[in-house]
Amino acid sequence: MPDWVYPLGTATDGPWQTSLGAADSPTSVPGWKHTGIKIAELDAGASLAMEATGEERIIIPLQGAFTASVEGQPYELSGRTSVFHGPSDVLYTGIDTAVELSSVAGGRVAVALAPAKASYPVRLVTAAETPVELRGAGNCSRQVHNFGTPAALEADRFIVCEVITPAGNWSSYPPHKHDEEKDGETNLEEIYYFETRPAPGSPELPSTDPIGYARVYASDERPIDVTTEVRTGDVVLVPYGWHGPAMAAPGYDLYYLNVMAGPGRVREWLISDDPHHGWVRSGWEQQDIDPRLPFTA
C-alpha cells in the first residue's frame, strides 16, 4: 500500500523540501494522479524556477513576501509573517507557463498544482480579495481562506483553500468523504499540508513541541487507516475514505493547506458526512463562533 503520511524531510526533491504528486517528481505516489504540492524555503535574494508544463498552479506565500514571474511578467505577493496571520496574496498561473519565484528577504512558499488541459488566465488574488469564512461553531470553529475555490477563482481542475484551527478545536469535522461521482458528491483526491505553533499566551519553553493530529479511515472495501501526529512541514494524503477530524491539540494552533482535484466532469466540492457523526452539524446553530477567530495580521 502506498504511504499516505509524509513527515517533513521524507519527500524532498532538489530545492524542494516537499514535492508530492507532480508527474516529474521522484517522490510521486503510486496511483496518485490529480493533485500535487511543492514547498520550498528560499534564502534572502534566492530564486527558484519551474518549467512550463501541463499543470495549473497556485503560488501561496506561507511566510515572507515573494515575486512570482510568469513568462517574464513579475507579480508581487505581499505575503505574511506566518500562516497564522491572515490571508496572503496568491497567484494562479494557469497551464503551460514557466514560473520563477524569488524573495528579497527570504521565506517559505507553497505551490499547489494539478494536471490540467483547459487554459485559464493568470490571476493575482490579493489578501484583501480573499474570501474569509468562519466555519462551524464552538470547539468546531475554524477559519477558511477560500482563494482557490470555484466561487472565487476560475480554474480547470483544482480546488485550493487553507484552514486555521485554534488550539483545542477540531476541524474537517464531522468526518466526510468525496471519493465517488454521484448525486451530492464529487470524486476528489485531497492533500493536507500542515503547520503548527504554540498558541498565543503559551509559555516559551525549550521543550515545546507543537503538534496536531489527523485521521483518515475506510468508507468501503478499500483499506486505509491513518491516525497520525502532524507538525510543521508534514503532509497527509487522502486518496479516498472518511477523513477528519484534523485536531489542534490544546496549547497549539493548527494550519493546513488543502489541495483537491479529481477526474469528474464538474469542479465542485460536494461531500457526504459519515452517518455516525453528521448530526454534529445540527448543534452549531445554538453555539457561537470561537471568539479567538478570525486570526489576522
N, C-alpha and C positions, 0 to 999 in steps of 0.2 A: 504494500500500500504506500502511496506517496506520502511524504512528510507534509503536514498541514501547519506546523508551527516552526517559525524561523527566528530564533533569538538573534539579537544584534551580533554581527560578525560571522554568521553562518551562510550568508547569501551574497558575498562580495563579488565584484566584477570590475577589476581595474580601479578607476577613480570612484566607483560607486560602492558605498558601504552596504547598500542593499540593492539588488537587482533581481526582480522576480517577474516571471510571466512573459517577458519580452522574447520574441522569437529568436533574436540573435544572442541571447544570454546563455552562458554556460550553466547557469543555475535555473534554467527553465524547468518547470514542474511537469512530469508526465501527465498527459491528459488535460492540462490547463491551457485554454485556448483563447479566452475572450478579454482578459484584463492583465495589467501589469503595473508595477510600481518600481521607481528608482529613487534612491535617497543619496545625497552627496553633501559632504561638508567642504566648503571652499575657504581657503585661507584668504586673507586680505589681498586684493589685487589679482586673485587667481581667476581662471576661466575654465570652462568645460564645454565641449562641442558634442552635438548629437546630429547624426546624419539624417538626411531626408529618407523617410520610409513610409510604408503604408499603414501608419497608425496615427490616430489622433492623440493629442497630448494636452494636459493642463499643467502649467508650471505654478507651484504653490510654495512661496517662501514660508518656512517653518520658524526660522529665527534669522533676523537680519534683512537687509534690503538687497535687491538684485536688479541687474539689467538683463533682459532676455532679448536677444537679437534674432529675428525671424527673417531669413533670406536677406540679411543685412539691415533690416529695419529695427532700430532699438525701441524697446518698451521698458519704461521704468516701473519697477514693482516696489512700492514703498515698504513692504514688509512689516515686521513687528518685533517686539522684544522677545516674545515666545509665543507658542501656540495658545497659551492661556491668557493672552492679552487682546482678545477680539479678532475679527477677521483681518486678512491681508488682501492686498491687490493680488489677483491671479491672472494668468494669461492662457487662453485657449489658442493653440497653434494650428489646428486643422491637420490635414494629412499631407504627406509628400513635401514637408518643409524642413529645411535644416535650421537648427536652433543652436545658439551659443549663449551660455549662461556665464555671468561674471558678477563679482561683488567687490565694491571698493573696500568695505570694512570686513568682509568675510561673513559667513553664516551657513545655515543648513537649509537645504531646499529639497522639495519632493517633486517628482514628475509622475503624474497619473497617466496611464496610457491604455489604449485599446486598439487592436487591429480594426481597420475601418476601410470603407470604399467610397462613400459619398464625401464630397468636398464641401466644407463649411468655412466661412471666412474667419481669419484671425480676430480675436476679440479680447480686449482688456476689460476685466471685471474689477472695478475698484472696490476697496473695502467699504466705502460709503454706499455702493450699489448692491452689496451682497445682502440677500435676504437672510435675516437672523430670526430663527424660530425658537421659542421656548416650548419644549415638548414635554408631555407628561405632567406630573404633579407630585407633591410630597417627596418621598425618597426615590421616586422615579423621575424627578425633574432633570432635564439636561438641555443644553444649548446646541442648536444645529445651525451651521453656516451652509446655506443651500446655493452655493455659487455655480455648481455644475449639474443641477437638476433640470429636468425637461422644462419646467416653468421659467427658469432663469437663463438657460443657455441653449442655443441651437447647436446641436452636435449630431453625429451619426449613430454611435453605439453606446457610449458610456454615460453613467450617472455617477457624479462625484460630489461628496459633501464631507464636512468634518463635524465632530461631535465632542463637546466638552462636558464632563460629568463631575459635579462637585464631590468632594470626599464623602464616602459613606453611601453614596447613591448608586442605583442600578440604572443602566441604560440598555438599549437593544432588548427591551423587556416590555410586554411579555415575549417569551421566545416565539420566533416566527420563522417562516421559510419562504423562499422564492426559487423553487427548483423544478417547476412544471409550467408548461404553457397550457393554461386552462382558464375558464371564466374566473376572474378575480385574482389571477396570479400570473406572474411572468417568470421565466427561467433566467436567472442571473447568477453568475459567479460573483463572489464578493471578497475583497481584500480589506483587512483591518491592519492599519499601521498605527502603533501606539506610542504615546509619550506620557510620562508621569512626573509629578513633582510633589514635594511637601506642601500641604495646603497652607494658605496664609495664616500666620499666627502659630504654626507648629514650631517646636524648639529646634534650633540648629545644632544637631548632634553629628559627630563624625561617623557614627554607625547607621545613620538614616539610610533606608533602602526603599525608595518609593516604588510601590507595586500596585498592580491591579490584577484582575482575573478575567478570563474569557472562557466561554462554554459553547461547544458545538456538539450536537448529538443526532442520531439517526432518526429520520422520519419515515423510512421504508426499509427495504431489504439491503440497501447499500450501507456498508458499515462505516461509521465514523463516531469517534468518542474522544472529544478534546475537553479537558479541564486543565487550564494552564495559568501560571503566573505570567504577567507581562510587565515589561519595563520599557523605558525609552529606547526606541530603535527596533523593538520586536514586531514581528508580523505574524498574523494568523490568517490562513486562507480558508474560505468557506466554499467548497465545491457544490454542496447540497446539504440538506438536512436542516433541522431546527437549530437556530443559533440565538444566543442570549441566555443569561444576561452577560453584559460587559460590566464588571463590578469595580467601582472605585473604592479601594479599601479605606476604612476610617483613617484620617490623617493625611490622605494622599489624593490629589485631584488627578483625573484621568482624561486624556485626549485620545481620539482616534480619527484617522483619515479613512474614509470609505471609498473604494473604487468598485463599481459594479458594471457589468455588461453581460450580454448573453446572445444566443442565436435567434431569439424571437423577432417577429416582424415589427413589434411595437416597442419603442424606447420609453418604458414606463415601469415605475416601481410599484408592483402590486404584490401583496403578501397574504399569506394565511397564518393565523395565530395557532400555536399549539393549543388544541381544545381544552387541555387540562388547566391552562393558565390565562387564556384570553379574557376571562371575566375581570381580570385586574384593571383593565382599561375603564370599566364602568365606574370605578370608585374615584377616578381622577376629578370628576365634576364637583365632588364635595371637598376637594383638597386644594390648597393654594400652591402656586409655584414656589419652589425653594427660594427664599429671599437672597441667597448668595448669587443668584443669576440676575442679569447677564454678567458674564466676565467681559471686561472691556480694557482698553488701554489706560 
